[in-house]
Amino acid sequence: MPIARTELEDLLQREFRPDGRVLSVYLNVDQSQAANLNRGFTAALKARLRSIEQQLDGEKLRREFAEDSQRVMQAVASYQPQGRALALFCDASDGFFWQRDLKVGVETEVRWDERPYLRPLIEAMDEHERYGVVLVSREQARLFTIMLREIEERREISSENKIKHIKSPGNESARSQANIQRKDEEHAQHHMKEVVAELEEIAARRPFDRLVLAGPHEVTREFQALLPKRLQQLVVASLPLPMEATEHEILAEMQRVEGDIERAAESAMVERMITQAAKGAQAVVGAGPVLEALRMGRIMRLLYAHGRTIAGRQCTNCGTLFEGGGVTPCQYCGGNTREIPDVISRAAERVVYSGGLVENVRGPAAARLEAAGGIGAFLRF
Ligand SMILES: [Zn+2]
């Protein structure tokens, strides 16, 4: 199962505790990688924990850290890899513990800080979109929703009043030929409208982000024209798959095109954001304007370049995030600010918490976004 926003609530809502630090662990357990076989991931985790421990000053911190790491090591010792990565958060001082398998690959990373480190988890949420797939001909249709390279739902529709094409013995009049063709056309139209209705029903129950049509090109084109505008806008590809394609073949074809589709969609989104920002039309780019929009609760969708970090400060009193270093007091409440290595992680948490979306873009879209400051946002108002 993909991660739902509601699952993150315990982590996002976790109050800042001056004396409690949280151990955040992302562990690559992918069993297709040799280093992870025979529980190799346990050794990797131990090494990371030891390196944090060596940097700690004072008996009290070391004791707290030891409690958190023992709890995590206990969980990992009895853990059987289910997905490609494991996420764990622990603060033994108040019994806080959260564990989840991840189906997407995440690099091993361990942090011990005042707040849970959520950026990789938020990125794992965004990584996979749900696809609707309609394989359609003039008599049949197969509908699927696909997420994380698995078929979630499948439907088949076959035109009930299928016209039988009887070979005419040669004496059939031109008029009845035309009649058969017209009837054929009516049935095909009726069938395709049924498929549209079925697709709308699925979209209402299990909303998908993108729609792929498959089948003969002239049929998919005709079908697309019958879709309501909202669904038409979701169409990202037409694939020439035969009606009898196996589910394995459908998934393989989807996997082949998915990367290109995602990258193209990201590029288009970044381009639109930069254009809107230049016009001052409900979008901003660059760390300063983005953090200001965040403070005002205006962000609807946050975009940033994959792997990008932006150093900054956070007010210890009101929590406001600022770009850049230094010891300047908070310009809003006069409170002390402390340096944090990455404001993007905190910004992403707040956007998710407020019901907004976070997109971690890669490839050409990321390069384009880097040139505009590496971060941007679409605004609610
Ligand atoms: Zn402040």
Boltz pocket constraint, residues with backbone or C-beta under 6 A from the ligand:
constraints:
  - pocket:
      binder: B
      contacts: [[A, 315], [A, 316], [A, 317], [A, 318], [A, 319], [A, 320], [A, 330], [A, 331], [A, 332], [A, 333], [A, 334], [A, 335]]
      max_distance: 6.0
